[in-house]
Amino acid sequence: MTREEKAIVIEQLTAKLADNSNIYLTDASGLNAETTSNLRRACFKANIKLEVVKNTLLAKAMEASDRDFGDLSTVLVGNTAMMLSETGNAPAKLIKEFRKKSEKPILKGAFIEEAVYLGDDQVEALVNIKSKDELIGDIIGLLQSPAKNVVSALQSGGGTLAGIIKTLSEKEA
């Protein structure tokens, strides 16, 4: 690979790092052709882009990026496959599900919405991360809950008050 080709690849990787806020780095080495094909197919179905990258070029792209990847470049050893997703926990769920049949892919590290996760032991934590849309839905549900309680209390109380007034007016007559 010539210097110009490397510069182009670094530029492309830098653009991918800038465009994606959910980046997973995994080790999928040692998988046979069928298992690798199944992993790629599962990624495609889950709307996850899977790309094998050269560690040195990815490290240079991280340095050139405006984002702070912290210690994420320290995991760039051995074979590295980069998973890009719009949903923060989708790759973690895919990794967890895929490892029921195979011991790989192994999570090296992840960059999720400005937070860095290092090591395979973080898979479970990453599976439980909620997406931005899920968090917004939870907040809306929490905000609606008290309002619904007040409205229902007023409606039921209104019926009760009307019943009491009607009963009292009938007794006086």
Summary of the structure (lengths in Angstrom):
residues: 173
radius of gyration: 26.3
end to end distance: 101.4
largest distance: 102.6
contacts: 468
relative contact order: 0.14
helix: 60%
strand: 16%
